C-alpha cells in the first residue's frame, strides 16, 4: 500500500500513531513537551495531539528550537521524494543544496541559479519549507556529519570539512545544537558493527576509503539498475557487475572514484575515494540520484498496478527505479550520441570518445572527456553523419562556454525548451535528459522504439499518439511507466526513437 499524501494534521497524526515507515523523510514531528523532533516511524510512545507540530523539513524544526531524537535519528531517513515530484523553486533549491551549491557558491550563487534575488529566495523557502537557504544548508551539513561520525572512523576535523563546515568549531557547535551531543558522543552511539557493517562487509573501511550506508525505501529493484548500468558502462570510466557499479568522476575538488554495491543483507553501500573531502556530500547526492533512492516505490507501484495491463509488470518488478545521471553535461552528450542507434553501438562510440579524449587518473582510471575537449576534438573521434557530429560538438561548446546550462536544479520546462532550441536535439533527447538529470518522475517517451515494443507486448496501443493518450492516466508516474515498458520490450528492440524533430537523420 502506498503512503497517501499526508498534507493535513489528521493524516500525519494517523501516520505517526501507526509508526508508518512509508512517511519517513517526508515530514518530521516536533513535540513541544520534550523539545525534540522525530521521524514518523519513531518507536517512542505517540505524543499527545496538543503537543505535536509537523514540519516539512528538519531544518524548520531546528529553526523552531527543536533537537533531533536520539532514538530514531530522523536525519538518517531517506530523502523526501517531494524534491523530484515537485518542480517549483523550493524543490529545485533542495536539489541544488544537496549538490553542494551553497558550500561552493554561497546563497547568492544558489539564488542566481534559480533566477531570484537572495532576499526573495529566502522568503520563498521560509514560506514553503519553514527555513531559509542557510538553515537548509546547515541541516544538510549536520546530516552529512552524522553520517560520517556514525559510519566512518574519520577524525572529527576531517568530518567537519567533509560535511562542508568552515571550521571544526562550527561543526561541533552545530552537532551539539542539533543532536544535543558532542561529535564523539554521537560517534559512540553506533553499533559495534560500525553503523550496520556486517561481518561479510568487514573490508568496507579500507585505508583511504569512505564507506557509508545509503538508506532508501523498500522495495527496490537494484538488480534492474545494475543491469541498466552494465549495458551502458564505458570501459575504464565505469565498471558494472550484477551487484555493484563503480566509476571515476570529475568533482570540484578533483577526480573521485566511487562504488555502489549491494551487500548480502540487501542493503546499498557507497565506497568512495576523493581528492578533497568536501566533495563527499555532493557525491552522496549523485549516488542517490543514480539509483533513484529518494523515490516513493509504494506510491508508484500502487498507482501503476491499478491498471490490469500493468499489474503483472509491477508484480514481477516491484520497486522499479529510473536511473539518474552522474554528470548532467555528460548525460546530454551520451544521449545525443545514443539517439537513433542501439545501446551497444552507442557504448562503442562513447568508449572511443572516452579513450581518445578522456583524462587518466593517478591510479589508471579514466575520466569522461570535458566538454571543452569534446568541442575541440570530438569531430576527430566521432563517426557518422556530419550533422550529428556538429550537433554534439556544438552542444559541448555551448556547455563549456556557459551558453547552455544544464543542472539538477533546472526548471523542467525551461530546460526542455533550451535543449529543443539547439540543432540536433529533438523531443526524445530533451525528455530523456530531463528524466535522467532532473529525476522528473513524469516523463513519457512515446517515440522510443523499446517503449512502443513493450507496450505492444502487454497489449497496449503501440502508436505514439494513442500510447501518449493512454499514458496520461498514469501521471505523475510516467517515467516509471516508461521503465516498465522498457523492461517488457523484447530483447531485440532498441531503446532509440524514430527520426523526429531536430534529431539528425
C-alpha positions as CSV (number, residue, x, y, z in Angstrom):
1,X,0.0,0.0,0.0
2,X,1.2,3.5,-0.7
3,X,1.7,6.3,1.7
4,X,-1.1,8.7,0.9
5,X,-0.4,12.4,0.6
6,X,-0.3,13.4,4.2
7,X,-0.8,17.2,3.9
8,X,-3.1,17.7,6.9
9,X,-2.6,17.4,10.6
10,X,-5.0,14.4,11.0
11,X,-3.4,12.4,8.2
12,X,0.1,13.0,9.6
13,X,-1.0,12.2,13.2
14,X,-2.5,8.9,12.0
15,X,0.8,8.1,10.3
16,X,2.9,8.7,13.5
17,X,0.3,6.8,15.5
18,X,0.8,3.8,13.2
19,X,4.6,4.2,13.2
20,X,4.4,4.2,9.4
21,X,7.9,4.0,7.8
22,X,6.5,5.0,4.4
23,X,6.4,8.6,5.6
24,X,10.0,8.7,6.9
25,X,11.7,11.6,5.2
26,X,8.5,13.3,4.1
27,X,8.0,15.3,7.3
28,X,9.2,15.4,10.9
29,X,7.2,15.5,14.1
30,X,8.2,18.1,16.7
31,X,7.0,17.5,20.3
32,X,6.6,20.6,22.5
33,X,6.7,18.7,25.8
34,X,10.1,17.2,25.1
35,X,11.7,19.7,22.7
36,X,12.6,17.0,20.2
37,X,11.6,16.1,16.7
38,X,11.3,12.6,15.3
39,X,10.7,10.7,12.1
40,X,7.1,9.4,11.6
41,X,8.1,5.8,12.5
42,X,9.8,6.7,15.8
43,X,9.2,3.8,18.2
44,X,8.6,6.1,21.1
45,X,5.2,6.5,22.6
46,X,2.9,8.6,20.3
47,X,2.8,12.1,21.8
48,X,-0.5,13.8,22.6
49,X,-2.1,15.7,19.8
50,X,-1.9,19.0,21.5
51,X,1.9,18.7,21.9
52,X,2.6,18.0,18.2
53,X,3.7,20.3,15.4
54,X,4.6,18.9,12.0
55,X,7.4,20.5,9.9
56,X,8.2,19.8,6.3
57,X,12.0,19.7,6.9
58,X,14.3,19.0,9.8
59,X,15.8,22.5,9.2
60,X,12.4,24.0,10.0
61,X,12.3,22.1,13.3
62,X,15.9,23.2,14.1
63,X,14.9,26.8,13.4
64,X,11.9,26.4,15.8
65,X,14.3,25.3,18.6
66,X,13.9,21.5,18.5
67,X,16.6,18.9,18.6
68,X,16.8,15.6,16.8
69,X,15.6,12.4,18.5
70,X,18.5,10.2,19.7
71,X,16.3,7.1,19.3
72,X,15.0,7.3,15.8
73,X,17.7,9.6,14.3
74,X,15.4,11.5,11.8
75,X,18.5,12.7,10.0
76,X,19.1,9.2,8.8
77,X,15.8,8.8,7.0
78,X,15.8,8.6,3.2
79,X,15.4,11.9,1.4
80,X,12.0,13.2,0.5
81,X,10.5,12.2,-2.8
82,X,8.9,15.6,-3.0
83,X,12.1,17.2,-4.4
84,X,11.7,15.0,-7.5
85,X,7.9,15.1,-7.7
86,X,7.8,18.9,-7.3
87,X,9.3,21.2,-9.8
88,X,8.9,24.5,-8.0
89,X,11.7,26.8,-6.7
90,X,11.7,25.1,-3.3
91,X,12.3,21.6,-4.8
92,X,14.9,22.9,-7.2
93,X,16.7,24.7,-4.3
94,X,16.7,21.5,-2.3
95,X,18.3,19.5,-5.1
96,X,21.0,22.2,-5.5
97,X,21.6,22.4,-1.8
98,X,22.2,18.6,-1.7
99,X,24.6,19.1,-4.7
100,X,26.7,21.4,-2.5
101,X,26.0,24.7,-4.3
102,X,25.7,26.7,-1.1
103,X,29.1,25.5,0.1
104,X,30.8,26.4,-3.3
105,X,28.9,29.5,-4.3
106,X,27.1,30.7,-1.2
107,X,23.4,31.7,-1.0
108,X,23.9,34.4,-3.7
109,X,25.1,31.6,-6.1
110,X,22.1,29.5,-5.3
111,X,19.7,32.4,-5.8
112,X,21.3,33.3,-9.1
113,X,20.9,29.7,-10.4
114,X,17.2,29.9,-9.5
115,X,16.7,33.3,-11.0
116,X,15.8,35.1,-7.7
117,X,17.4,37.7,-5.5
118,X,18.8,36.4,-2.3
119,X,16.1,38.1,-0.3
120,X,13.3,36.7,-2.4
121,X,14.7,33.2,-2.3
122,X,14.9,33.4,1.5
123,X,11.2,34.4,1.6
124,X,10.1,31.6,-0.7
125,X,12.0,28.9,1.1
126,X,10.9,30.1,4.5
127,X,7.3,30.2,3.4
128,X,7.4,26.8,1.7
129,X,9.8,24.8,3.9
130,X,10.0,26.7,7.2
131,X,13.6,27.7,6.9
132,X,15.8,29.8,4.7
133,X,18.7,28.6,2.4
134,X,21.4,29.0,5.1
135,X,19.4,26.9,7.6
136,X,18.6,24.3,5.0
137,X,22.2,24.0,4.0
138,X,23.2,23.8,7.7
139,X,20.8,21.0,8.3
140,X,22.2,19.2,5.3
141,X,25.7,19.6,6.7
142,X,24.6,18.2,10.0
143,X,23.1,15.2,8.3
144,X,26.4,14.6,6.4
145,X,28.4,15.0,9.6
146,X,26.2,12.5,11.5
147,X,26.6,10.0,8.6
148,X,30.4,10.3,8.7
149,X,30.6,10.1,12.5
150,X,28.5,7.0,12.7
151,X,29.7,5.4,9.5
152,X,33.4,6.0,9.4
153,X,36.5,6.4,11.6
154,X,37.5,9.8,10.1
155,X,38.9,12.3,12.7
156,X,36.4,14.9,13.7
157,X,38.3,17.6,11.9
158,X,38.0,15.6,8.6
159,X,34.3,15.1,9.3
160,X,33.8,18.8,9.7
161,X,35.4,19.7,6.4
162,X,33.9,16.7,4.5
163,X,30.4,17.9,5.6
164,X,31.1,21.4,4.3
165,X,31.6,23.3,7.6
166,X,34.0,26.2,7.5
167,X,35.7,25.1,10.8
168,X,35.8,22.4,13.4
169,X,34.2,24.7,15.9
170,X,31.3,25.4,13.6
171,X,30.8,21.6,13.2
172,X,31.0,21.0,16.9
173,X,28.5,23.7,17.7
174,X,26.0,22.5,15.1
175,X,26.2,18.9,16.2
176,X,25.6,19.9,19.8
177,X,22.7,22.1,18.9
178,X,21.0,19.6,16.5
179,X,21.7,16.3,18.4
180,X,22.4,17.6,21.9
181,X,25.6,15.5,21.8
182,X,29.2,16.2,21.1
183,X,30.6,14.7,17.9
184,X,32.4,12.0,19.9
185,X,29.3,11.2,21.8
186,X,27.3,10.9,18.6
187,X,30.0,8.6,17.2
188,X,29.7,6.4,20.4
189,X,26.1,5.7,19.6
190,X,27.0,3.5,16.6
191,X,26.7,-0.3,17.0
192,X,29.8,-2.4,17.5
193,X,29.4,-3.5,13.9
194,X,30.1,0.1,12.7
195,X,26.9,1.6,11.6
196,X,25.4,-1.6,10.2
197,X,28.5,-3.1,8.5
198,X,28.1,-6.8,8.9
199,X,31.0,-9.3,9.2
200,X,30.6,-10.0,5.5
201,X,31.4,-6.4,4.8
202,X,34.3,-6.1,7.2
203,X,36.6,-4.9,4.4
204,X,34.4,-1.9,3.8
205,X,36.6,0.7,5.6
206,X,39.9,0.1,3.9
207,X,42.5,2.8,4.4
208,X,41.6,5.9,2.4
209,X,38.1,4.7,1.6
210,X,34.9,6.2,3.0
211,X,32.2,3.7,3.3
212,X,28.6,4.7,4.0
213,X,25.1,3.1,4.0
214,X,22.6,4.6,1.5
215,X,19.2,4.5,3.1
216,X,16.2,4.0,0.8
217,X,12.6,3.0,0.8
218,X,11.7,-0.6,0.0
219,X,11.1,-2.3,-2.3
220,X,13.9,-1.5,-4.7
221,X,14.8,-3.2,-7.9
222,X,18.6,-2.9,-7.5
223,X,19.2,-5.8,-10.0
224,X,17.4,-3.8,-12.7
225,X,19.6,-0.7,-12.1
226,X,22.8,-2.7,-12.0
227,X,21.8,-4.4,-15.3
228,X,21.0,-1.0,-16.8
229,X,24.4,0.3,-15.8
230,X,26.2,-2.8,-17.1
231,X,24.6,-2.4,-20.6
232,X,26.0,1.2,-20.8
233,X,29.2,1.0,-18.8
234,X,32.2,2.6,-20.6
235,X,35.4,0.5,-20.0
236,X,37.9,2.5,-17.9
237,X,35.3,5.0,-16.9
238,X,32.8,2.6,-15.4
239,X,32.6,-1.0,-14.2
240,X,29.4,-2.8,-13.6
241,X,28.6,-6.2,-12.1
242,X,25.3,-8.0,-11.1
243,X,25.6,-6.4,-7.6
244,X,27.8,-3.4,-8.0
245,X,28.5,-0.3,-10.1
246,X,31.7,1.8,-9.9
247,X,33.1,4.7,-11.9
248,X,35.5,7.6,-12.0
249,X,34.0,11.1,-11.8
250,X,35.3,14.6,-12.0
251,X,34.3,16.5,-8.9
252,X,35.0,20.2,-7.9
253,X,38.0,19.1,-5.8
254,X,39.5,16.7,-8.3
255,X,39.0,13.1,-9.5
256,X,36.9,10.8,-7.4
257,X,36.2,7.1,-7.6
258,X,33.1,5.5,-6.1
259,X,31.4,2.2,-6.0
260,X,27.7,1.4,-5.1
261,X,27.3,-2.2,-4.1
262,X,24.6,-4.4,-2.7
263,X,25.5,-6.3,0.4
264,X,24.5,-9.8,1.3
265,X,21.9,-8.3,3.6
266,X,20.3,-6.5,0.6
267,X,21.4,-3.0,1.5
268,X,23.3,-0.5,-0.6
269,X,26.6,0.9,0.4
270,X,28.7,3.6,-1.1
271,X,32.5,3.3,-1.1
272,X,34.4,6.5,-2.2
273,X,37.9,7.7,-2.6
274,X,38.0,11.5,-3.0
275,X,40.7,14.1,-3.9
276,X,39.0,16.5,-1.5
277,X,36.8,15.5,1.5
278,X,34.4,18.4,0.9
279,X,33.2,16.6,-2.2
280,X,31.7,13.8,-0.2
281,X,28.2,15.3,0.4
282,X,27.7,16.2,-3.4
283,X,28.9,12.7,-4.2
284,X,26.4,11.1,-1.9
285,X,23.7,13.2,-3.6
286,X,24.9,11.9,-7.0
287,X,24.8,8.3,-5.8
288,X,21.3,8.8,-4.6
289,X,20.2,10.2,-7.9
290,X,21.9,7.5,-9.9
291,X,19.9,4.8,-8.1
292,X,16.7,7.0,-7.6
293,X,17.0,6.3,-3.9
294,X,14.6,9.0,-2.8
295,X,11.7,7.6,-4.8
296,X,8.4,6.5,-3.1
297,X,8.1,3.0,-4.6
298,X,4.9,2.2,-2.7
299,X,3.1,5.1,-4.3
300,X,4.4,4.3,-7.7
301,X,3.6,0.6,-7.6
302,X,0.1,1.1,-6.2
303,X,-0.7,3.7,-8.9
304,X,0.6,1.7,-11.8
305,X,-0.7,-1.7,-10.7
306,X,-4.2,-0.3,-10.6
307,X,-4.4,-0.9,-14.4
308,X,-4.8,-4.6,-15.3
309,X,-2.2,-4.5,-18.1
310,X,0.5,-3.1,-15.8
311,X,-0.3,-5.1,-12.7
312,X,1.7,-8.2,-13.8
313,X,4.7,-5.9,-14.7
314,X,4.6,-4.3,-11.2
315,X,4.2,-7.7,-9.5
316,X,7.2,-9.0,-11.4
317,X,9.4,-5.9,-10.7
318,X,8.3,-4.2,-7.5
319,X,10.2,-1.0,-6.7
320,X,11.4,-0.3,-10.2
321,X,13.8,2.7,-10.4
322,X,14.6,5.2,-13.1
323,X,18.4,5.6,-13.2
324,X,19.7,9.1,-12.9
325,X,22.9,10.7,-14.2
326,X,26.3,11.2,-12.6
327,X,27.0,14.4,-14.6
328,X,24.4,16.5,-16.4
329,X,26.7,17.6,-19.2
330,X,28.0,14.0,-19.8
331,X,24.4,12.8,-19.9
332,X,23.5,15.2,-22.7
333,X,26.5,14.0,-24.8
334,X,25.6,10.4,-24.1
335,X,22.0,10.9,-25.1
336,X,22.9,12.8,-28.3
337,X,25.4,10.2,-29.4
338,X,23.0,7.4,-28.5
339,X,19.9,8.7,-30.2
340,X,18.6,6.6,-33.1
341,X,21.2,3.8,-32.6
342,X,21.3,0.8,-30.4
343,X,22.6,0.8,-26.8
344,X,25.6,-1.4,-27.9
345,X,26.5,1.0,-30.8
346,X,26.3,4.0,-28.5
347,X,28.5,2.3,-26.0
348,X,31.1,1.7,-28.7
349,X,31.1,5.3,-29.9
350,X,31.2,6.7,-26.4
351,X,34.1,4.3,-25.4
352,X,36.1,5.6,-28.3
353,X,35.4,9.2,-27.2
354,X,36.4,8.5,-23.6
355,X,39.6,6.6,-24.6
356,X,40.8,9.3,-27.0
357,X,39.8,12.4,-25.2
358,X,39.4,11.4,-21.5
359,X,41.9,12.0,-18.8
360,X,43.7,9.3,-16.9
361,X,43.7,9.4,-13.1
362,X,46.7,8.6,-10.9
363,X,45.5,5.0,-10.4
364,X,44.9,4.3,-14.1
365,X,41.2,5.2,-14.2
366,X,39.6,7.2,-17.0
367,X,37.6,10.3,-16.6
368,X,34.9,11.1,-19.2
369,X,36.1,13.9,-21.5
370,X,35.5,17.5,-20.6
371,X,33.1,19.5,-22.7
372,X,35.9,21.7,-23.9
373,X,37.8,18.6,-25.1
374,X,34.8,17.3,-27.0
375,X,34.1,20.7,-28.5
376,X,37.7,20.9,-29.7
377,X,38.5,17.4,-30.8
378,X,35.2,15.5,-30.9
379,X,35.0,15.6,-34.7
380,X,38.3,13.7,-34.9
381,X,36.9,10.8,-33.0
382,X,33.2,10.6,-33.7
383,X,31.9,8.7,-36.7
384,X,28.6,9.1,-38.5
385,X,26.6,11.9,-40.2
386,X,28.4,15.2,-40.2
387,X,25.2,17.0,-39.0
388,X,25.1,14.7,-35.9
389,X,28.8,15.3,-35.1
390,X,28.4,19.1,-35.5
391,X,25.4,18.9,-33.1
392,X,27.4,17.0,-30.5
393,X,30.4,19.2,-30.6
394,X,28.2,22.3,-30.8
395,X,26.4,21.3,-27.6
396,X,29.7,20.6,-25.9
397,X,31.0,24.0,-26.8
398,X,27.8,25.7,-25.5
399,X,28.1,23.8,-22.2
400,X,31.8,24.6,-21.9
401,X,31.2,28.3,-22.7
402,X,28.2,28.7,-20.5
403,X,25.8,29.5,-23.3
404,X,23.8,26.4,-22.4
405,X,23.3,25.4,-18.7
406,X,22.2,22.0,-17.6
407,X,21.9,21.2,-13.8
408,X,19.9,19.2,-11.4
409,X,18.2,22.4,-10.3
410,X,16.9,23.5,-13.7
411,X,13.2,24.3,-14.3
412,X,12.0,21.4,-16.3
413,X,10.1,23.5,-18.9
414,X,12.9,25.9,-19.4
415,X,15.5,23.1,-19.7
416,X,13.4,21.3,-22.3
417,X,12.9,24.5,-24.3
418,X,16.7,25.3,-24.2
419,X,17.6,21.9,-25.4
420,X,15.0,21.8,-28.2
421,X,16.3,25.2,-29.5
422,X,19.6,23.5,-30.4
423,X,20.1,21.8,-33.7
424,X,20.3,18.0,-33.4
425,X,18.2,17.8,-30.3
426,X,14.7,16.6,-30.7
427,X,11.9,15.7,-28.2
428,X,13.2,12.2,-27.3
429,X,16.6,13.5,-26.4
430,X,15.3,16.5,-24.4
431,X,12.8,14.4,-22.5
432,X,15.3,11.6,-21.9
433,X,17.8,14.1,-20.4
434,X,15.1,15.6,-18.3
435,X,14.2,12.2,-16.9
436,X,17.8,11.3,-16.1
437,X,19.2,14.7,-15.0
438,X,16.4,16.3,-13.0
439,X,14.8,13.0,-12.0
440,X,11.4,14.1,-13.2
441,X,9.1,11.2,-12.4
442,X,6.5,12.1,-15.1
443,X,8.4,11.9,-18.4
444,X,7.0,9.7,-21.1
445,X,8.8,8.7,-24.3
446,X,6.2,7.6,-26.8
447,X,8.6,7.8,-29.8
448,X,11.0,5.3,-28.2
449,X,11.2,2.1,-30.1
450,X,11.5,-0.1,-27.0
451,X,8.7,1.7,-25.2
452,X,6.4,1.0,-28.1
453,X,7.6,-2.6,-28.3
454,X,7.0,-3.1,-24.6
455,X,3.5,-1.5,-24.9
456,X,2.6,-3.9,-27.8
457,X,4.0,-6.9,-25.8
458,X,1.5,-6.2,-22.9
459,X,-1.5,-5.4,-25.1
460,X,-1.3,-1.6,-25.0
461,X,-1.5,0.8,-28.0
462,X,1.8,0.9,-29.8
463,X,1.4,4.0,-31.9
464,X,2.9,7.1,-30.3
465,X,-0.3,9.3,-30.3
466,X,-2.6,6.6,-28.9
467,X,0.1,5.4,-26.4
468,X,0.6,9.0,-25.2
469,X,-3.2,9.5,-24.7
470,X,-3.4,6.2,-22.8
471,X,-0.4,7.0,-20.6
472,X,-1.9,10.3,-19.4
473,X,-3.9,8.5,-16.7
474,X,-0.7,7.5,-15.0
475,X,0.6,11.0,-14.3
476,X,2.7,11.8,-12.3
477,X,4.5,8.5,-12.6
478,X,5.0,8.2,-16.3
479,X,8.8,7.9,-16.0
480,X,8.3,4.6,-14.1
481,X,5.7,3.5,-16.6
482,X,8.4,4.1,-19.3
483,X,10.8,2.0,-17.2
484,X,8.3,-0.9,-17.0
485,X,7.7,-0.8,-20.7
486,X,11.4,-0.8,-21.4
487,X,11.6,-3.9,-19.3
488,X,8.7,-5.5,-21.1
489,X,10.2,-4.9,-24.5
490,X,11.6,-7.9,-26.5
491,X,15.3,-8.1,-26.2
492,X,15.9,-7.3,-29.9
493,X,14.1,-3.9,-29.6
494,X,16.4,-0.9,-29.4
495,X,15.8,1.9,-27.0
496,X,16.0,4.7,-29.6
497,X,13.3,6.8,-31.2
498,X,12.3,7.2,-34.8
499,X,13.7,10.2,-36.5
500,X,11.6,13.2,-35.3
501,X,12.0,16.8,-34.6
502,X,15.5,18.2,-34.9
503,X,17.3,14.9,-34.4
504,X,19.8,14.2,-37.2
505,X,18.8,11.5,-39.7
